[in-house]
Amino acid sequence: MNASVSKYLFRSLFVSYLLSGILLLVLSLALYQLKLPEAQVTPAVYAIYVIACLAGGFLAGKGIRNRRFFWGLVNGVLYFLVLLLVSWLHSHGSLAETSRLSVTLACCAAGGMIGGMMS
């Protein structure tokens, strides 16, 4: 992988995490103000993952300009892996259920691929 590809991937991941941080902040404020039940919050978090990876995949595809579908997928999977690593470190070595991890990976990968295709 050459320097320009890694530069675009790093930039797209940075934008993905920045966007997800902003959207999660908005969600937490909405949760506080509207007293939303947890059953409504979980799908919103998955939607935020998709939106963030969609934006990252779009930026990766625009920057790299070839195999956009693939680089969008790579962006989504890298987003998931960093998210998984941070969650694992924060929870002192324990992970969520496999079903939750599978859904999160699918959301991140699909968002990244669609973003790459749209670029």
DSSP file (Angstrom, degrees, kcal/mol; ACC not computed):
  #  RESIDUE AA STRUCTURE BP1 BP2  ACC     N-H-->O    O-->H-N    N-H-->O    O-->H-N    TCO  KAPPA ALPHA  PHI   PSI    X-CA   Y-CA   Z-CA
    1    1 A M              0   0    0      0, 0.0     2,-0.0     0, 0.0     0, 0.0   0.000 360.0 360.0 360.0 126.4    0.0    0.0    0.0
    2    2 A N     >  -     0   0    0      1,-0.1     4,-1.9     4,-0.0     5,-0.2  -0.261 360.0-100.2 -83.2 174.0    1.5    3.3   -1.0
    3    3 A A  H  > S+     0   0    0      1,-0.2     4,-2.1     2,-0.2     5,-0.1   0.840 118.0  54.2 -65.2 -35.8    1.6    6.5    1.0
    4    4 A S  H  > S+     0   0    0      2,-0.2     4,-2.3     1,-0.2    -1,-0.2   0.891 108.0  49.9 -69.7 -36.5   -1.3    8.2   -0.8
    5    5 A V  H  > S+     0   0    0      2,-0.2     4,-2.5     1,-0.2    -2,-0.2   0.941 113.2  45.7 -64.8 -46.4   -3.7    5.3   -0.2
    6    6 A S  H  X S+     0   0    0     -4,-1.9     4,-2.6     1,-0.2     5,-0.2   0.855 111.0  54.2 -65.9 -33.0   -2.8    5.1    3.5
    7    7 A K  H  X S+     0   0    0     -4,-2.1     4,-2.4    -5,-0.2    -1,-0.2   0.935 111.3  44.2 -64.8 -45.3   -3.2    8.9    3.7
    8    8 A Y  H  X S+     0   0    0     -4,-2.3     4,-2.5     2,-0.2    -2,-0.2   0.881 114.0  50.3 -67.8 -37.7   -6.7    8.8    2.3
    9    9 A L  H  X S+     0   0    0     -4,-2.5     4,-2.4     2,-0.2    -2,-0.2   0.924 112.0  47.3 -65.4 -43.4   -7.6    5.8    4.5
   10   10 A F  H  X S+     0   0    0     -4,-2.6     4,-2.4     2,-0.2    -2,-0.2   0.923 113.5  48.4 -63.0 -43.4   -6.4    7.6    7.6
   11   11 A R  H  X S+     0   0    0     -4,-2.4     4,-2.3     1,-0.2    -2,-0.2   0.908 112.2  48.4 -63.7 -42.3   -8.2   10.8    6.6
   12   12 A S  H  X S+     0   0    0     -4,-2.5     4,-2.2     2,-0.2    -1,-0.2   0.880 111.9  49.5 -68.5 -36.4  -11.4    8.9    5.9
   13   13 A L  H  X S+     0   0    0     -4,-2.4     4,-2.5     2,-0.2     5,-0.2   0.902 109.7  52.0 -66.5 -39.8  -11.2    7.1    9.2
   14   14 A F  H  X S+     0   0    0     -4,-2.4     4,-2.4     1,-0.2    -2,-0.2   0.929 111.4  46.2 -60.8 -45.5  -10.6   10.3   11.1
   15   15 A V  H  X S+     0   0    0     -4,-2.3     4,-2.8     2,-0.2     5,-0.2   0.888 110.7  54.3 -65.2 -38.5  -13.7   11.9    9.4
   16   16 A S  H  X S+     0   0    0     -4,-2.2     4,-2.5     1,-0.2    -2,-0.2   0.935 112.4  42.5 -60.4 -46.6  -15.7    8.8   10.2
   17   17 A Y  H  X S+     0   0    0     -4,-2.5     4,-2.2     2,-0.2    -2,-0.2   0.863 113.8  51.8 -71.2 -34.7  -14.8    8.9   13.9
   18   18 A L  H  X S+     0   0    0     -4,-2.4     4,-2.1    -5,-0.2    -2,-0.2   0.938 112.8  45.5 -64.2 -46.1  -15.3   12.7   14.1
   19   19 A L  H  X S+     0   0    0     -4,-2.8     4,-2.7     1,-0.2     5,-0.2   0.905 112.8  49.8 -64.1 -42.3  -18.8   12.4   12.5
   20   20 A S  H  X S+     0   0    0     -4,-2.5     4,-2.6    -5,-0.2    -1,-0.2   0.876 109.4  52.7 -67.1 -34.9  -19.7    9.5   14.8
   21   21 A G  H  X S+     0   0    0     -4,-2.2     4,-1.9     2,-0.2    -1,-0.2   0.923 111.8  45.4 -63.1 -43.7  -18.6   11.4   17.8
   22   22 A I  H  X S+     0   0    0     -4,-2.1     4,-2.2     2,-0.2    -2,-0.2   0.936 115.3  46.7 -65.0 -45.9  -20.7   14.4   16.8
   23   23 A L  H  X S+     0   0    0     -4,-2.7     4,-2.4     1,-0.2    -2,-0.2   0.870 111.5  51.0 -66.5 -36.3  -23.7   12.2   16.0
   24   24 A L  H  X S+     0   0    0     -4,-2.6     4,-2.4     2,-0.2    -1,-0.2   0.859 108.9  52.3 -68.7 -33.8  -23.4   10.2   19.3
   25   25 A L  H  X S+     0   0    0     -4,-1.9     4,-2.2     2,-0.2    -2,-0.2   0.926 110.5  47.4 -64.4 -44.5  -23.2   13.5   21.2
   26   26 A V  H  X S+     0   0    0     -4,-2.2     4,-2.4     1,-0.2    -2,-0.2   0.907 112.2  50.7 -62.1 -41.4  -26.5   14.6   19.5
   27   27 A L  H  X S+     0   0    0     -4,-2.4     4,-2.7     2,-0.2    -2,-0.2   0.905 109.2  50.4 -63.4 -41.4  -28.0   11.2   20.3
   28   28 A S  H  X S+     0   0    0     -4,-2.4     4,-2.2     2,-0.2    -1,-0.2   0.888 110.6  49.4 -66.5 -36.7  -27.0   11.5   23.9
   29   29 A L  H  X S+     0   0    0     -4,-2.2     4,-2.6     2,-0.2     5,-0.2   0.902 112.3  48.1 -66.0 -40.0  -28.5   15.0   24.2
   30   30 A A  H  X S+     0   0    0     -4,-2.4     4,-3.0     2,-0.2     5,-0.3   0.891 110.4  52.1 -65.5 -38.8  -31.7   13.7   22.6
   31   31 A L  H  X S+     0   0    0     -4,-2.7     4,-1.2     1,-0.2     5,-0.5   0.908 112.6  45.5 -62.2 -41.9  -31.7   10.7   25.0
   32   32 A Y  H  < S+     0   0    0     -4,-2.2    -2,-0.2     2,-0.2    -1,-0.2   0.921 119.9  39.0 -67.5 -45.4  -31.4   13.2   27.9
   33   33 A Q  H  < S+     0   0    0     -4,-2.6    -2,-0.2     1,-0.2    -3,-0.2   0.894 126.3  33.1 -74.5 -40.8  -34.0   15.6   26.7
   34   34 A L  H  < S-     0   0    0     -4,-3.0    -1,-0.2    -5,-0.2    -3,-0.2   0.513  94.8-133.0 -97.7  -6.1  -36.6   13.1   25.3
   35   35 A K     <  -     0   0    0     -4,-1.2    -3,-0.2    -5,-0.3    -4,-0.1   0.932  34.1-166.9  52.5  51.1  -36.0   10.2   27.8
   36   36 A L        -     0   0    0     -5,-0.5    -1,-0.1    -6,-0.3     2,-0.1  -0.392  18.7-115.4 -69.1 142.9  -35.8    7.7   25.0
   37   37 A P    >>  -     0   0    0      0, 0.0     3,-1.6     0, 0.0     4,-1.1  -0.409  25.4-112.1 -74.4 158.4  -36.0    4.0   25.9
   38   38 A E  H 3> S+     0   0    0      1,-0.3     4,-2.0     2,-0.2     3,-0.1   0.792 113.8  68.7 -62.5 -28.1  -33.0    1.8   25.2
   39   39 A A  H 34 S+     0   0    0      1,-0.2    -1,-0.3     2,-0.2    -3,-0.0   0.784 105.7  41.4 -62.9 -25.9  -34.9   -0.1   22.6
   40   40 A Q  H <> S+     0   0    0     -3,-1.6     4,-0.9     2,-0.1    -1,-0.2   0.696 110.1  58.0 -91.2 -21.9  -34.9    3.1   20.5
   41   41 A V  H  X S+     0   0    0     -4,-1.1     4,-2.2     2,-0.2     5,-0.2   0.898  97.1  59.6 -76.2 -40.6  -31.3    4.0   21.2
   42   42 A T  H  X S+     0   0    0     -4,-2.0     4,-2.0     1,-0.2     5,-0.2   0.920 106.5  45.6 -59.3 -48.0  -29.7    0.8   20.0
   43   43 A P  H  > S+     0   0    0      0, 0.0     4,-2.2     0, 0.0    -1,-0.2   0.859 110.9  55.4 -63.2 -31.7  -31.0    1.1   16.4
   44   44 A A  H  X S+     0   0    0     -4,-0.9     4,-2.0     2,-0.2    -2,-0.2   0.888 106.1  50.6 -66.4 -37.9  -29.9    4.8   16.4
   45   45 A V  H  X S+     0   0    0     -4,-2.2     4,-2.1     2,-0.2    -1,-0.2   0.915 110.2  49.4 -65.5 -42.3  -26.4    3.8   17.3
   46   46 A Y  H  X S+     0   0    0     -4,-2.0     4,-2.2     1,-0.2    -2,-0.2   0.896 109.7  52.3 -62.6 -38.7  -26.3    1.3   14.5
   47   47 A A  H  X S+     0   0    0     -4,-2.2     4,-2.7     1,-0.2    -1,-0.2   0.880 107.3  52.5 -63.8 -37.5  -27.6    4.0   12.1
   48   48 A I  H  X S+     0   0    0     -4,-2.0     4,-2.7     2,-0.2     5,-0.2   0.903 107.5  51.8 -65.2 -40.7  -24.8    6.3   13.3
   49   49 A Y  H  X S+     0   0    0     -4,-2.1     4,-2.5     2,-0.2     5,-0.2   0.929 111.7  46.8 -59.2 -44.6  -22.2    3.5   12.5
   50   50 A V  H  X S+     0   0    0     -4,-2.2     4,-2.5     2,-0.2    -2,-0.2   0.930 113.6  47.4 -64.1 -45.4  -23.7    3.2    9.0
   51   51 A I  H  X S+     0   0    0     -4,-2.7     4,-2.3     2,-0.2    -2,-0.2   0.921 113.6  47.8 -63.0 -44.4  -23.7    7.0    8.4
   52   52 A A  H  X S+     0   0    0     -4,-2.7     4,-2.3     1,-0.2    -1,-0.2   0.919 115.3  44.0 -64.7 -43.6  -20.1    7.4    9.7
   53   53 A C  H  X S+     0   0    0     -4,-2.5     4,-3.0    -5,-0.2     5,-0.2   0.840 110.4  56.4 -71.1 -31.9  -18.8    4.5    7.6
   54   54 A L  H  X S+     0   0    0     -4,-2.5     4,-2.2    -5,-0.2    -2,-0.2   0.931 110.1  44.9 -61.8 -45.4  -20.8    5.7    4.6
   55   55 A A  H  X S+     0   0    0     -4,-2.3     4,-2.3     2,-0.2    -2,-0.2   0.913 115.1  48.0 -65.2 -42.5  -19.1    9.1    4.9
   56   56 A G  H  X S+     0   0    0     -4,-2.3     4,-2.6     2,-0.2    -2,-0.2   0.914 112.2  48.4 -64.8 -43.1  -15.7    7.5    5.4
   57   57 A G  H  X S+     0   0    0     -4,-3.0     4,-2.6     2,-0.2    -1,-0.2   0.876 110.6  52.3 -63.9 -37.5  -16.1    5.1    2.4
   58   58 A F  H  X S+     0   0    0     -4,-2.2     4,-2.4    -5,-0.2    -2,-0.2   0.935 112.3  44.7 -62.6 -46.7  -17.2    8.0    0.3
   59   59 A L  H  X S+     0   0    0     -4,-2.3     4,-2.3     2,-0.2    -2,-0.2   0.894 113.4  50.2 -66.3 -39.7  -14.1   10.0    1.2
   60   60 A A  H  X S+     0   0    0     -4,-2.6     4,-2.7     2,-0.2     5,-0.4   0.930 112.9  46.6 -63.7 -44.4  -11.8    7.0    0.7
   61   61 A G  H  X S+     0   0    0     -4,-2.6     4,-2.0     1,-0.2    -2,-0.2   0.896 112.8  49.4 -64.4 -41.0  -13.4    6.2   -2.7
   62   62 A K  H  < S+     0   0    0     -4,-2.4    -1,-0.2    -5,-0.2    -2,-0.2   0.898 116.8  42.2 -64.2 -40.4  -13.1    9.9   -3.8
   63   63 A G  H  < S+     0   0    0     -4,-2.3    -2,-0.2    -5,-0.2    -1,-0.2   0.919 121.1  36.9 -75.4 -44.1   -9.5   10.1   -2.7
   64   64 A I  H  < S-     0   0    0     -4,-2.7    -3,-0.2    -5,-0.2    -2,-0.2   0.865  84.3-164.1 -81.1 -36.6   -8.2    6.8   -4.0
   65   65 A R     <  +     0   0    0     -4,-2.0     2,-0.3    -5,-0.4     3,-0.1   0.417  57.1  76.9  70.4   3.1  -10.3    6.8   -7.2
   66   66 A N  S    S+     0   0    0      1,-0.2     5,-0.2     2,-0.1    -1,-0.1  -0.997  98.4   9.0-139.7 148.5   -9.9    3.1   -8.1
   67   67 A R  S  > S+     0   0    0     -2,-0.3     4,-2.3     3,-0.1     5,-0.2   0.922  73.2 170.7  52.0  48.3  -11.5    0.0   -6.6
   68   68 A R  H  > S+     0   0    0      1,-0.2     4,-2.3     2,-0.2     5,-0.2   0.857  70.6  56.2 -59.3 -39.8  -13.8    2.4   -4.7
   69   69 A F  H  > S+     0   0    0     47,-0.2     4,-2.0     1,-0.2    -1,-0.2   0.934 110.3  45.3 -57.3 -47.8  -16.1   -0.5   -3.5
   70   70 A F  H  > S+     0   0    0      1,-0.2     4,-2.6     2,-0.2    -2,-0.2   0.917 113.1  48.2 -64.2 -46.0  -13.0   -2.3   -2.0
   71   71 A W  H  X S+     0   0    0     -4,-2.3     4,-2.1     1,-0.2    -1,-0.2   0.819 109.9  53.3 -70.7 -29.0  -11.6    0.8   -0.3
   72   72 A G  H  X S+     0   0    0     -4,-2.3     4,-2.3    -5,-0.2    41,-0.3   0.910 110.1  48.2 -65.5 -42.1  -15.0    1.6    1.1
   73   73 A L  H  X S+     0   0    0     -4,-2.0     4,-2.6    39,-0.3     5,-0.2   0.919 110.4  51.2 -62.2 -44.4  -15.1   -1.9    2.5
   74   74 A V  H  X S+     0   0    0     -4,-2.6     4,-2.7     1,-0.2     5,-0.2   0.912 109.3  51.0 -59.7 -42.8  -11.6   -1.5    4.0
   75   75 A N  H  X S+     0   0    0     -4,-2.1     4,-2.4     1,-0.2    -1,-0.2   0.928 111.4  47.5 -60.8 -45.1  -12.6    1.7    5.6
   76   76 A G  H  X S+     0   0    0     -4,-2.3     4,-2.1    33,-0.2    33,-0.2   0.900 113.7  46.7 -63.6 -41.7  -15.7    0.1    7.2
   77   77 A V  H  X S+     0   0    0     -4,-2.6     4,-2.7     2,-0.2    -2,-0.2   0.904 112.5  49.6 -69.3 -40.6  -13.8   -2.9    8.5
   78   78 A L  H  X S+     0   0    0     -4,-2.7     4,-2.5    -5,-0.2     5,-0.3   0.902 109.4  52.9 -63.7 -39.8  -11.0   -0.7    9.9
   79   79 A Y  H  X S+     0   0    0     -4,-2.4     4,-2.3    -5,-0.2    -2,-0.2   0.935 111.7  46.3 -57.5 -46.9  -13.6    1.5   11.6
   80   80 A F  H  X S+     0   0    0     -4,-2.1     4,-3.0     2,-0.2    -2,-0.2   0.917 111.1  51.2 -62.9 -44.4  -15.0   -1.7   13.2
   81   81 A L  H  X S+     0   0    0     -4,-2.7     4,-2.5     2,-0.2    -1,-0.2   0.897 111.7  46.3 -64.5 -40.2  -11.6   -3.0   14.2
   82   82 A V  H  X S+     0   0    0     -4,-2.5     4,-2.6     2,-0.2     5,-0.2   0.918 113.8  49.5 -66.0 -41.9  -10.6    0.2   15.9
   83   83 A L  H  X S+     0   0    0     -4,-2.3     4,-2.3    -5,-0.3    -2,-0.2   0.909 112.2  48.3 -60.7 -42.9  -14.0    0.3   17.6
   84   84 A L  H  X S+     0   0    0     -4,-3.0     4,-2.6     2,-0.2    -2,-0.2   0.906 111.6  49.6 -64.3 -43.3  -13.6   -3.3   18.7
   85   85 A L  H  X S+     0   0    0     -4,-2.5     4,-2.6     2,-0.2     5,-0.2   0.925 112.4  46.6 -63.0 -45.9  -10.1   -2.6   20.1
   86   86 A V  H  X S+     0   0    0     -4,-2.6     4,-2.4     2,-0.2    -1,-0.2   0.909 114.0  48.5 -64.3 -41.4  -11.2    0.5   22.0
   87   87 A S  H  X S+     0   0    0     -4,-2.3     4,-2.1    -5,-0.2    -2,-0.2   0.906 111.8  49.8 -63.6 -41.4  -14.2   -1.4   23.4
   88   88 A W  H  <>S+     0   0    0     -4,-2.6     5,-2.8     1,-0.2     6,-0.4   0.914 113.2  45.7 -64.5 -43.5  -12.0   -4.4   24.4
   89   89 A L  H ><5S+     0   0    0     -4,-2.6     3,-1.0     1,-0.2    -2,-0.2   0.881 113.5  50.1 -66.6 -37.8   -9.5   -2.1   26.1
   90   90 A H  H 3<5S+     0   0    0     -4,-2.4    -2,-0.2     1,-0.2    -1,-0.2   0.848 111.4  47.3 -70.5 -33.5  -12.2   -0.2   27.9
   91   91 A S  T ><5S-     0   0    0     -4,-2.1     3,-0.8     3,-0.2    -1,-0.2   0.234 115.8-113.0 -94.3  15.0  -14.0   -3.4   29.2
   92   92 A H  T < 5S-     0   0    0     -3,-1.0    -3,-0.2     1,-0.2    -2,-0.1   0.872  79.4 -38.4  58.3  43.7  -10.7   -4.9   30.4
   93   93 A G  T 3 <S+     0   0    0     -5,-2.8     2,-0.3     1,-0.3    -1,-0.2   0.423 108.8 113.7  95.7  -1.0  -10.5   -7.7   27.9
   94   94 A S    <   -     0   0    0     -3,-0.8    -1,-0.3    -6,-0.4     2,-0.3  -0.809  47.2-155.4-104.2 149.3  -14.2   -8.8   27.6
   95   95 A L        -     0   0    0     -2,-0.3     3,-0.1     1,-0.1   -11,-0.0  -0.755  20.5-100.7-118.2 164.0  -16.2   -8.4   24.5
   96   96 A A        -     0   0    0     -2,-0.3    -1,-0.1     1,-0.2     5,-0.0  -0.140  60.9 -65.8 -71.0 174.9  -19.9   -8.1   23.7
   97   97 A E     >  -     0   0    0      1,-0.1     4,-2.1     4,-0.0    -1,-0.2  -0.233  45.2-116.4 -61.9 154.1  -21.9  -11.0   22.4
   98   98 A T  H  > S+     0   0    0      1,-0.2     4,-2.6     2,-0.2     5,-0.2   0.842 113.8  58.6 -62.7 -34.2  -21.0  -12.4   19.0
   99   99 A S  H  > S+     0   0    0      2,-0.2     4,-2.2     1,-0.2    -1,-0.2   0.912 107.4  46.2 -64.7 -41.1  -24.4  -11.4   17.6
  100  100 A R  H  > S+     0   0    0      2,-0.2     4,-2.4     1,-0.2    -1,-0.2   0.902 112.9  50.0 -66.1 -40.6  -23.9   -7.8   18.5
  101  101 A L  H  X S+     0   0    0     -4,-2.1     4,-2.6     2,-0.2    -2,-0.2   0.897 110.2  50.9 -64.2 -39.2  -20.4   -7.9   17.0
  102  102 A S  H  X S+     0   0    0     -4,-2.6     4,-2.5     2,-0.2    -2,-0.2   0.916 111.3  46.9 -64.4 -43.6  -21.7   -9.4   13.8
  103  103 A V  H  X S+     0   0    0     -4,-2.2     4,-2.5     2,-0.2    -2,-0.2   0.910 113.2  49.2 -65.6 -41.4  -24.4   -6.8   13.4
  104  104 A T  H  X S+     0   0    0     -4,-2.4     4,-2.5     2,-0.2     5,-0.2   0.923 111.9  48.2 -64.1 -44.3  -21.9   -4.0   14.1
  105  105 A L  H  X S+     0   0    0     -4,-2.6     4,-2.9     1,-0.2     5,-0.3   0.914 112.1  49.8 -61.4 -42.8  -19.4   -5.4   11.6
  106  106 A A  H  X S+     0   0    0     -4,-2.5     4,-2.6     2,-0.2     5,-0.3   0.909 111.6  48.6 -63.5 -41.8  -22.2   -5.8    9.0
  107  107 A C  H  X S+     0   0    0     -4,-2.5     4,-2.4     2,-0.2    -2,-0.2   0.930 115.0  44.4 -63.7 -45.1  -23.3   -2.2    9.5
  108  108 A C  H  X S+     0   0    0     -4,-2.5     4,-2.3     2,-0.2    -2,-0.2   0.923 116.4  45.3 -66.5 -44.9  -19.8   -0.8    9.3
  109  109 A A  H  X S+     0   0    0     -4,-2.9     4,-2.5   -33,-0.2   -33,-0.2   0.923 115.2  47.1 -66.4 -43.8  -18.8   -2.9    6.2
  110  110 A A  H  X S+     0   0    0     -4,-2.6     4,-2.7    -5,-0.3     5,-0.3   0.923 112.6  49.6 -65.3 -43.6  -22.1   -2.2    4.4
  111  111 A G  H  X S+     0   0    0     -4,-2.4     4,-2.3    -5,-0.3    -1,-0.2   0.920 112.9  47.2 -60.8 -43.7  -21.9    1.5    5.1
  112  112 A G  H  X S+     0   0    0     -4,-2.3     4,-2.4    -5,-0.2   -39,-0.3   0.912 113.1  48.1 -64.1 -43.3  -18.3    1.7    3.9
  113  113 A M  H  X S+     0   0    0     -4,-2.5     4,-2.4   -41,-0.3    -2,-0.2   0.923 112.8  47.6 -64.4 -44.4  -19.1   -0.3    0.7
  114  114 A I  H  X S+     0   0    0     -4,-2.7     4,-2.1     1,-0.2    -1,-0.2   0.915 112.1  50.5 -64.8 -41.3  -22.1    1.8   -0.1
  115  115 A G  H  X S+     0   0    0     -4,-2.3     4,-1.0    -5,-0.3    -1,-0.2   0.905 110.5  49.6 -61.7 -40.8  -20.1    5.0    0.5
  116  116 A G  H  < S+     0   0    0     -4,-2.4     3,-0.4     1,-0.2   -47,-0.2   0.892 111.3  48.9 -64.1 -39.5  -17.3    3.8   -1.7
  117  117 A M  H  < S+     0   0    0     -4,-2.4    -1,-0.2     1,-0.2    -2,-0.2   0.835 109.5  52.6 -69.2 -31.8  -19.8    2.9   -4.5
  118  118 A M  H  <        0   0    0     -4,-2.1    -1,-0.2     1,-0.2    -2,-0.2   0.703 360.0 360.0 -76.3 -19.1  -21.5    6.3   -4.2
  119  119 A S     <        0   0    0     -4,-1.0    -1,-0.2    -3,-0.4    -2,-0.1   0.502 360.0 360.0 -72.2 360.0  -18.2    8.2   -4.6
